[in-house]
Amino acid sequence: MTRYVVTGMTCAACQARVEKAVSSVPGVMSCSVSLLTNSMGVEGDAAESEIIGAVENAGYGASLMDTDAKNKSSASARLTAEEDALKDRTSPVLLKRLAASVVFLLILMYFSMGHMMFSFPVGSFFEKSHAALGLLQMLLAAAVMVINQQFFISGFKALIHRAPNMDTLIALGSSAAFLYSTAMLFAAIGSNEPMKYMNEMYFESAAMILTLITVGKLLEARSKGRTTDALKSLMKLAPQTATVVRGSEETVVPVDSVMPGDLFVVRPGESFPVDGVVIEGSGAVNESALTGESIPVEKSPGSEVSSGTVNQTGFMKCRAVRVGEDTSLSKIITLVSNAAATKAPAQKLADRISGVFVPIVMAIAAVTTVIWLLVGRELGFALARGICVLVVSCPCALGLATPVAIMVGSGVGAKNGILFKTAAALQETGRVDTVVLDKTGTITKGSPEVTDVIPAQGVTEEQLLELSSGLESKSEHPLARAVMEYTETLGIRPAQTDDFTALPGNGLSAVCGGRLLIGGSVAFVGSKAELPAYIAQACEKLSDDGKTPLLFADGPLNENNGGMRLLGVIAVADALREDSAEAIRQLRLSGLKTLMLTGDNERTARAIGRLVGADEVISGVRPEGKEEVVRRFQRDGGNRKRVAMVGDGINDAPALASADVGIAIGAGTDVAIDAADVVLVKSRLSDVVTAIRLSRRVYKGILQNLFWALFYNSLLIPVAAGALIPFGVTMEPMFGAAAMSLSSFCVVANALRINRFRPFDAAQPSAEERQSFSTRAPALSAGTEDPVAEADNDTLKGANQMTRTMKIEGMMCEHCEARVKKALEAVPGVNAAVVSHKDGTAVVTSADSVDDGALRSAVEAQDYAVKDIA
């Protein structure tokens, strides 16, 4: 995507005009224009000169965003160009214009309304000469119009290009008031009854309209600047220099000159200039700017470090790995910038309306004026109604409704380590109803760990680990590495072994101290040594829990069958991520169906599925079969479902691409990340919950903004036209201008409320909570009920009950009641919930083991606020 800076746009109609002009250029595949950032993203092979020419022919200006950074490897230059494009250059200009306008307007108001309505003194000269007083008002109004000439230049220029915009409405309204007043002034000069015409002058309205619109523009510009704060703060993180080691000397160089393989040093308080690996030293690194994690991360030789993170303690020497645009920080900034340059599906309605809005308003204003003249009202009155229609209408609110919410939401996501690649991804993530989760590397860590050590009778744990690690030290199997890592952490040295052999039938053998040492599966070792009943039972239970039992035995070298002594069992499993169970529980509380995919056998898959509480488990899925599972759930018997796929590996890429929303774990492969719509930088499954809830909050903000923009125009345009005059309500042009100036500000201010969003933080549940929840898990495979869960539910019904009253804010109707009731009764242990939106309460009857936090989370997942639980 090629990014351009577009100048001269003032409203949604301008945005639509530029988009239409560029889209018609041969070779342009897609074009997205942002009124919020005054930028444009273009995809295709059209020449840059043709695109810029199309924009200029439409009456606007355009230039490449990275004009000073055409060398794409110069990441700092590109970031400087983008940061420069986001600078607020509008507010200072508007502030000067407003200050000058107010000075002239106050003088004008004194001589017009002050003198005419409140008899303010104006001196004997003006008391005697009405013509002089009228001329003074005309000159003061003309001064305000000159100060705000940009409205007229932009508005009439757009009108000439047959693409009227908001400035056209302002210019027509203000010009009509000024020209009519001027005509009345000259009529008064040549009349014997000058006061008859003096009362028909609207010079103060012409000036007031421009001044109030400028106030609104200033508020809007400042608020729009705040929506890009998150992106600008990311850009400020990029260091400009690096301290590299050349020979035996340290040299400070521009960060763009750092190459992969260079050595650089970072002292306490300094930022890491590029991505690299620590080769010397250690310290604590603050990564909150990239991941949102406030706790510093300890780094030591071998640890990876990222550009933009801050070294808080210790001196570290690192080797550069990724530089320029390949650093983590640069990629994050690019993703957030590109997301802001794309459009959400909700924007399509606003674009269609904006494209015809201004011409329709101009037609309504003309018809309004004619109708009032036909019913016998004076020209001044009829013209005032038409002017009021022109100045009260606001296409800007429509144009800003979606992009401001998208920009703020993208920034909030980036600050919390969640990157939405497009605006569509940000909108659609919250609309999914099924979440498919790959097991390995997503629900689990993707690397096996030792979970249990069970020595046989007469063997110590240390002996078992010493002999088993000696055998496994010669193997390259992942399970062997897990055993080795475990013994290393305990400081146990492996026994010396010789004649290592990998045997058919899942086994290993070696010679240790003149004795034969074997290890492997239950079936393999069980064929060589007798297994006591308690060992066999332990292996059975470990397998039921989704773990892999490894058995070890030794015996005489000449014993081929029998005579072997069992040493014990070491269980290994792909460990769950700490937040997996709680994250899946929160997904279910949010009304989502959760599905776990795995290539494991059904027994292991069911055990893991029960532990994390997935709604359904599909086992034995081959890598190429994941995409078909996603498509099957999208069809779901003919009912189209929105499916999110969460994965991390190369074999997840087709499924990620096929899903309605693909979510990639940040520690996964580049292929998976490229195929996904959302990237979780922190590689935490709980961030899936945060991403979905943030998306829902953003979509809610978009709908609120669109409703306000449509409601505002639908209500006030008829009022401005005089629909309520029969009831004694008349809107004057200056009040219409005031309302219009605040409408866009309200839309932007509402979008800024998204900054108050707080991410979900899944604290690791205790063993008791995990066990309690695992027994309450629903059906673990299609059509099969879990008898343990059923029995536990029956037990809960007979448990000690208690009643709690929750104070809830935000419920407006019976539909809200139903949502809260459904969410609360989905909490395990809750028997019933009586909800009242009128009282703002929910009376919950549940087992006393259900804590307040679970109830609070269930309600807040539906976007309501819990104030108290008693």
N, C-alpha and C positions, 0 to 999 in steps of 0.2 A: 504493500500500500504506500502510495506517495502522498505526503502531507503538504498542504498549502495553507498559507495565511490569507484570509479573505477580509478585505476592508470595505467599509461603507454599508454593511448590513445593519439594519435597525430593528427589524421585527421578523416574525415568522414568514410573512409574505416575501421578504427579501431572501430568506433561506430557501424557500420553495422555488423562487425565480432562479437563483444560482444553481441549485440542484438540477432543475429542468434544462438549463442552458448547457451545463457540462455533460449531462447524460446524453444529450443529442450529438456530442462529438464522436465521430467514428473511432472505434477502438476502445472506448470507455466501457468497461464491463459493469462497474458499479460506482456510485458517487454518494457520499454521505457528508452533508454540511452541518456543522454545529454552530448555532447562533450563540451558544453559551461560551465557547472558546474562540469564536471567530476563526474557525479552522475548517478544512475540508480534506477528506480522505478519498483518493481516487485509485481504483484498480483497473488495470488494462494496459494496452501498449500504445495509447495515444501519446503524441508528442507533448512535452510540457508547454511549449509555446502555443499549441492549439488550445490547450485547456485554459491557460491564462488569457488567451485572446477571447475565448467564449465568455469568461467571467467579465472581462472588460466591456465586451459588446452588450452585455446585459446591464451595464451601468455601474459595475463595482470594480474593485481592485483585487489583484491576487499576486502572490509570489511564493516561491518554494520556501517551506518552513526551514529547511536546512541549507539555505543559500550559502551560508558561510561554513557549511560542514559537509560539502559534497564528498569528501573522503569519509566513507562510512566507517572506516576503522577508527576514526577520531571520535571516540565516544564522548569525551568531555566537551568537544566542540558541538556535537549534536545535542547534548543535554543543555548546553548553554543556549543554543538556538531555541529549543523547546521551552526552556524556562523564560527566555526573553519574550516568546510568543504569549505566555500566560500572564505577563506583567499587566497590571491595571493602569493603562494609560488614559482611560476614559474619565475616571473619577476626578483627577486634578483639573482637567479641562472643564468638566461640568460644574465643579465647585466654583471656579472663577466666573463662569457664565451666570451661575445662580446668584452669586454675590452682587454682580453688576446689575442683573435683572431686578433683584429685590430693591436696590437703591432707587432705580427709576420707577418701579412699580409703586413704592410707598409714596413717592411724590405725586404720581398720577392719581393714586387713590385719595390722597388729601384734597386735590383740586377737583376731583369728580364726585365720588360718593361722599367724602367728608364735607365738602361745601354744599352739595345739593341736598343731602339727607340730614346732616347734623349742623349745618350753618357755620362750618369752620371759617374763620376770617381768611380772605384771600387778597385783601388790599383794594383800595378804591378803584384802581385802574381796571382790574378784572371784574369788579362789581358792576362797573358802568359798561364794559365791553364784553358781551357774551361771545363775540367772534374771537377776541383775543384769548378768552378762557378755552374755547373750543380748539383753537390752533395750538395752544400749549399742550392740551391733552393729546392731540394728534402727534405732536413732536415727541412727547414722552413715550407714547405707545410705539411710535416708529423706532425710537432708540432701543426699546426692548426687542423689537423684531429684528433689528440689525444685530444685536448681541446674539440672538438665537437664530441667525440666518441659516445655520446648518439644517434646521428642519425644512426650510423652504428649498434649499439647494437639493437636498436628498429627495424631498417629496415631489417636487416638480420634475426633477430629472427622471425619477421612477415613472411618473405619469407620462412623460414623453416617450419612454421605452415601453409604454403600455403594460407596465407591471407596478401599479400603485401599491404603496406600502403604508405602514402606520404614519410615517412622516407626511405622506400625502394627505391623510385625514387631518392631521394637525395643521398643516400648511393651509389647506382649503378652509378649515374652520376659522383659523385666526385671520386669514386674508379676507374672508367674507365679512367678518365682524368689522375689520378695519375699513374695508372699502365702503360698506354700507354706512358706517359712521362718518366717513369722509363726505359721502354724498349728502348726508343729513346736515353736516357742518356748513357746506356751501349753500344748501337750501336755507339754513338759518340766517346766513349772512345776507341773503337777498330777500328775506321775509320781514314783514312788519310784526310778526309774532314769533320771534326767534326761539322762545322757550318751548314752543310746540315741537320743534325739531331737536332742540338740545336734549330733551328727555328721551329721544330715540337713538342717541349715540351710545356705542358699546366699545369705546376705546379701552376702557379698563378691562373688559372681558377679553379682548384680543391679547392684551399684555398678560392678564392673569392666566389665561390658558397656557401660554408659552412658559411662564414661570413655574406653574404647578407641574406641568409635564417634565420640566427640567428637574424639579424636586424628585419626582418619581423615577426618572432616569438615573439620578445620582444614587438613590437608595438601591435601585436594581443593580447598578454597576458594582456597588460595594458588596452587596449580598452575593452577586455572581462571583466576585473575587474570592469570597470565602469558600465557595463550593470546590475550588481547586486547591485549597490549602493542603490537603493530604498529598496530592501529586507534587506540589511545589516543595513540600517538606522532604519528600523522597529525593527530589532532584538536588536539594541542598546537602544531602548526605554524601554525594559523590565527591571524594577528595580530588584536589587539583594537582597535588604533588605526591611523590613517593620517595622514600629514602632507600636507595638501592646500594648493594654492596658490589663494588667493582674492584676486583683484586683484593687489597687489604683495606680499602678506604670506603667510607660511606659518602654517597653523593645524593643530593636532593635534585630530582629531575621531574619534569612534567609527567603526569600519570600516563599520558598517551604514549610515552617512549618506553614504558615497561613492556617487556616481551615475555612470552611463556618460557619458563626455565630460569628467569632472573631471580636473584636472591634479594629480598628486601627485609628491613627491620621495622618493627613497630614498638614504640615505647608507651608506657601508661598514659592514657588520655588521648592518644592518637587513633585515627581511623585506619582500617586496613584499606589500602588503595585498590587492590585487585583481589580476585579469588585465589587462594593458594593453600599450601599445606605447611604446617609447622614442622620445622626440622630441628629447632633448637629453642630451649626455653619453655616456659609455661605461664599461664595466667588466666584470669577470668575475663570473658568477652561479653559485652552487652549487645545482644542481637535483637533487642525489642523493636528497633526501627523496621526490620525485615520480617520478623515472625510474630511480633506482638507479645512475646514472652518476656516478662519483666525480670525474671531471675537470670543473672549472668551464667554463662556456660563455661565450665572449666575446659581449657585447651592445653594439650601437651603434644610432644612430638608425634606426628602421624595424624593429628586432628586437622580437619578442613576448616578454613576461615573464609568469610565472605566480605566482599567489598562493601564499605559503608558501615560495617559494624565497628564498635569502639572497644579498644583494649583498655580495661579498667585497672588491671594489676599485672605486673611482671613484664619482662623484656622478652620479645619473641623474634626469632629469625625464621623467615618463611620462604618457600619457593613458589613463584608465580605459576598458576595453572591456567586460569582463564582471565583474559584481559580484554580491554575495549568493550565492544558491544556484547561479548560473551559472558561478562560477569553477571552474577545473580541480580545485583542491583539494577544493571542496565536492562536486563530482561524483564524485571518487574515493572520498571518505568515504562518500557515499551508496551507491555501488556495493558497497563492502566491507561496509557495514552490512546492506544488503539481502541480500547473499549469505549472511551469517551467519543471517539470519532465514528463509531457505528451507531445504528439506530435500533431501538427496541420495537417489537411489534406494535406496542400500544401507541407509538408515534405516528403510525400510518393514518389513523383517524384524524389526528391533529393536523397532519400535513395536507390531507384532502380538504379539510375545512379552511386552513390557512390560505390555500391556493386561490380560493374564490371569496374569501372573507371581505377583503377591502372593497372590491367592486360591488359586492352586495350591499355593504354599509353605505357606500356612496349613492347607490340607487335608492336605498331606504331614506337617506337624508333628502334627496331630491323629491321623492314622492311625498315625504312628510311636509316639506315646504309648500308644495303645490296643493295638497289637501287642505292645509290650514288657510291658504289663500282662497280656495274654492268655497270654504264654509264662511267666508266673509271676515276673517281676521286680518289685522294690519300686516303690511309687509315686514316690519320690524319684528313682530311677534312670530310670524311664520318662519322668518329667517333664523331667529333665535332657536327655534325647535330643530331646524335642520342642522345648525351649527352644533347644538347639544348632542345630536345623534353622532356626528362626526367625531367629536372629541371624547365621548364617553366609551366608545367601542375600543376593544383592546385585543388585537391579534397576538401581541407579545406574550400574554399569559398562556395562550394556547401553545405557542411555539416553545416556551420554556418549561411547560408542565412536565414533560418526560425527561429531557436532557439534564436538567438540574438534579433530579432525583437519581438518575443513572450516575452522574459524576460524583455526587456525594456518596452513594452506595458503593461505587468502585473504590473510592478513597478509604472508606471505612473497612471494606474487605481487605485492601492492601495492607492497612495498618495492623490487621489481625492475621496476616499470613494467608489470606484467601484471595486468589487472583481470578477474576472473571475475564475471559478473553474478549467477549463481545457484550454489547448491551442486551442482545437477545438472550444470552446465557444468564445474565443477571436477572432478567425478568422471569425466564422459564424455570429456573432452578426451584423456585418456591412453589411451582404449580405441579410438580411431579406427585404421583400417588403411590409409586412403587420404587423401592431402592434395592438394586441388585448389588451384592457385595462379593467380590472375589475373596476367598479365604486367605490364601498365602500372600503375605506381604501387606494385606489390607486389614483384615480382622486380626491376623497374627503378625508377628514381627518378621516372618519370612526366614528365620534362622533358628534351628533346633537348639534347645537348652536342656540341661539335666534337671529333672524335677523331683526324682525320688531315688534314694540309694537304700537297698535292702540287703544287708549281708546275710549269708546263710549261717546256720548254727555253728559256732566254733570259729568263725571268721570275723575279724574286726572290720569296721568300715574303712579304716586306713589301708588295711591289707587289700581289700577288694579294689579300692581306687588305684593303689599302686600297681597291682597286677593288670587291671583292665586298661589303664592308661599306657602301660608298657606294650600291650597287644595292639591297642588302637593307634599308637604313635606311628605305626608303619602304614596305616590305611589313609586313603584320601577321601573316604566317604564323609558326607556332612554330619552324620551321627557320630562318627569317630572324632571329628573336630569338636563337637559339643562336649564329649567326654574329656578331651584334652584341655579345653578351655576351663572346664569346671575344676579339674585337678590343679591347674595352674593357679587359679584364684585361691585355692586352699594351701598352696605351697607344697604340694606333694610331688615328689620326683618319681617319674615312671620307672618301672623295673626294666632292667636290661633284657632284651629278647633277641633271638636269632632265628633264622630259617622261617621268616614270615611267609605265610601262604594264604591267599584268599580261596576258600573252599566253595564248591558248588552247594547250593542249599542254604544260602544266607549265613555263611559262617566264616570265621577267621581262625588261623592257628599259628602258633609260634613256640619256640623252645625258650623256657625261662628257668635258669638254675637247674638244668638237667631234667626238668619235668615238662610235659606237654601242656600247653595253655591254649584253651579254645574259647571262643565267644561268638554270639550270634542270636538268632531268633529262638523262640520257645521251642519250636518244632526241631530245629537243628540241635541245640544243646540237650533237649529232652531225649533225643535219640542216642546221646552219648553218656548221659548221667541221669541218675534217678532224681526226680523232682519231688520234694516233700509237699504234702497237701497244702500247707500254708503258703508256700511259694507259688504253687499252681493257682491258688485262689487270688493271691496278690497280683499275679500276671493277668488273670481274667479281669480283675477290677481296673487295673491300669489300662488295659485295652478298651474297657467300657468308657473310661474317662478320656479317650482319644490320645493316649500316650503309647509309645513304642517301647516295650520291655526288651532290654538286652541282657542276656544271661551269660555268665562266665563260669568256667570249670577248669580244673587241672587234674593231672594224673600221670602215671608212669608212661615213659616214652613207648614201651612195647605194648601198651594197652590200646587196641584199636576199638574194641567194643566193650563197654562196661568198665568198672573200676575207676571211673572218673569221679572227682569230688566237686560238688557244686560250691562255687564261691559266693554267689549272690546275684542280685538283679539291679541293674541301673536303668531307670526309665528316662526316656528322652521324648520331648514334645516340641512342636513349633509353638512357642509361647504366645499367648494372647497379648495384644497391646493393652496397656494398663487401662485405657478408657473405652475399650471395645464394648463391654457389656453395658455400661451406662449409656454410651452413645446410641446403641441399638434400642435400648429402653426409651430413650428420649425421642428417637425417630418414631417409635410406635405410639408414644404419647402425643406426638404431633399428627397422628392420624395416618401414618404411612405404613404400608406393608413392606416388611423386610425379608429379603431372600438371600441366602448364602449359597454361593457356587463353589464347588471344590472337586478336585480329581480324586480325593481320598475315597476309601471304601465307605459303605453306608454306615458301618458301626462307628468308625472314627468321626465321620461327618455328623452323625446324630449327637454324639457326645459333645462336640464343639458347639453345634447349634443349640443344644440344651443349655450349655454353660453361658452363652452370650444372649440367649433368648430370642433367636431369629424366628420369625413366623413360619418360614419354610426353608428346608434344606434340600438341595439337589446335589447328589454325590455322583462320582464317577464321570464327571464332565470332562471331555477331552478339550484341549486348548481351542481347537477350531469349532467346538460346539457351543462356546459361550455366546457368540453372536446370535445363534439360532435361539438360545434360551431367551435373550433379550427381545428378539422379534416375537417370540411366542407370547411373552407377557405383554407386549405392546398390543397384540391382537386380543388376547384374553377372552376367547370365546365370542369374538365379534364386537366386544366393547373396547373401544380404543383407550388404552391407558398411557399415561405419561410415565416413562421409566427413566430413572437415573442409574447409571452404571458406575461403580467405584472400583478402580483397579490400579495396578502399578507396573505390570510386566508387559513385555512385547506381545505376549499372547492375549493380552487384554485389549490391545489397540483396536481390532475390528469391532469388538463389543462396545468400546467407548465411543467409537465413531457412529455406530448404529443407534445407540441410545438417544433419547430425546435430550438428555444432558449427560455428558461424560465427565466424570470427576476423577482426576489423577492424583495419586499420592506423590508429593514433591520429591521423595527419595527414590521414586521409581525410575524406569528407563526413559530416555529422551523420546522414544517412539510413542510410549503411552502418554507422555505429557503433551506431545504435539497433536495427538488424536483427540485429546480431551477439550472440553469447553471451560472447565474450572480446574485450577491447580491449587492443591493444599500444600503450602510451603513447609509447614511444620510437620507434615506426615502424621497428623493425628486424626483418628477417625471421628473424634468429637467435633472436628471442624466441619464435617459434613452437616451436622446439626446446625452449626452456626451459619453455614452458607445458605441452607434452606430457610432458616428464620430471617436472615438478613434479606434474602430475596423477597420473602413475603412482606417484610417491612417496606422495602423499596417499592414493590408493586402497589402496596396500599397507599404509599405516598403519591405514586403516579396517578392512581384513580382519584385520590382526593384533589390533586391539582387539576386534572382534566374536568372533574365535576365542578370545581370552583370556577374555572375559566369559562365553561359552557353556561353554568348557572348565572354567572355575573353578566355575561353578554345577553343571555336570553331574558334576564330580568330588567336590566337597566336600559337597554336600547328602546324597548317599548315605553318605559317611563320617560326617557329623554325625548321621545317623539310626541309625548303629551297624552299617553293613554290614561293617565290618572288625573288629568285636568278637570274632568267632570266631577271629581271627588275633592277638588281643591288642592291637589298636589302638583306643583310645577317645578321642574328642574331647570336651573339656570346654567348656561354654558360653563361658568367658572366652577360650579359644583360638579358638573360632569367631568371636567378636566381633573379635578381633585380625586374623584373616584377612579378615573382611569390611571392616574399616576400611582395609586396605591395597589392596583390589582396585580401587576407583575411582581411588585415587592412582596405581596402576600404569598404568591406562588413560590418564590425563591425562599422566603422565610420558612414556609412549611417544609420544603425539601431539606433545609438545614437541620430540622429536628431529627433527621435520620442519624446525625452525628451522636445523638444520645443513645444509640443502639449499643447494648452490651453483649459481648459474645458469650456463648455457652461454655462453661468450664467444668468438664467432667472430672470430679475428684474420684480417685480410684476407690471403688466400693470395698468394704471389708469382706473377709472370707465368709462371714455369716450372711451378709447381704447378698453376696454372689450365690451362695448355696440356696438361700431362700428364694432368690429370683429364678434360679435354674429349675427349681421344682415347680415354679408357676408358669414355665414357658408353655406356649400354645403348641398346636400340632406341628411336628417337626418334618413332616413330609405330607404330600398331598393325600388327603383322605384318611390319614392315620392320626388318631388322638393319642396323646401321651397319658397313660394311666396314672403316672406319678403326679402330673399336673392336676388331673381330675381329683385325685385323692386329696391333694393339698388344698384345692379350692374348697372341698367339702370340710376339711379341717378348719379353714379360715372362717367358714360360715358359723362354726361353733366356737370360735375363739372369743376372747373378751372384746366386747364392742364398746365404742365410745362415739360421742357426737361432738362435732366441731363446727363453729360458725365462721365462715370466711367473709371478709369485707372486700368486695371486688368493684373496681372502677372500670368504666368503658362499655358496659352492657347497655344497649339502647332498645332492644326489642325482644320478642319471643325467640327469634332466630338466634340471638346471642345467648339466651338462656339454654337453648338446645345444644349449642356448641360447647358451652361450659359444662353442662350436665354430662354430655357424652365423654368429654375429656376426663372429668373426675371419675366417672364410673369405669373408665378404662384402667385406672390405677389399680394394680393388684392389691386386694384386701379391702377395697371400697365396696360396700354393699349397695348404697343408695346415696343420691345427691339431690336435694330439693333447692332449685335455683330460682331467684326472683330478680329480674332486671329493675323493677320498680324500687325494691328495697336495697338493691346492690349487694345481695347476700347469697351465699350458698351454704346450706346446712348439710354436712357430710356425715354419714354413718359408716364407720369402718372398724376394722380390727385395730386394737391399740398399738399394734406393731407398725402401722403405717405412720411415717413421720410427716411433719408439716412441710418439709422441703419437697417431698414428692407431690403433694397436693399443690403447692405453690408453682412448681415447674409445669405441672399439667395445665394450669390456668394460663400462665404466662406464655406457654407455647401457642396458645390461641390468640395472643396479642391483647390480653386484658391485664390490668394491674391489680395485684393483690396487696391490700393495705394492711390487713390484720387477720390473724387466725386465733380464735379464742375457743 
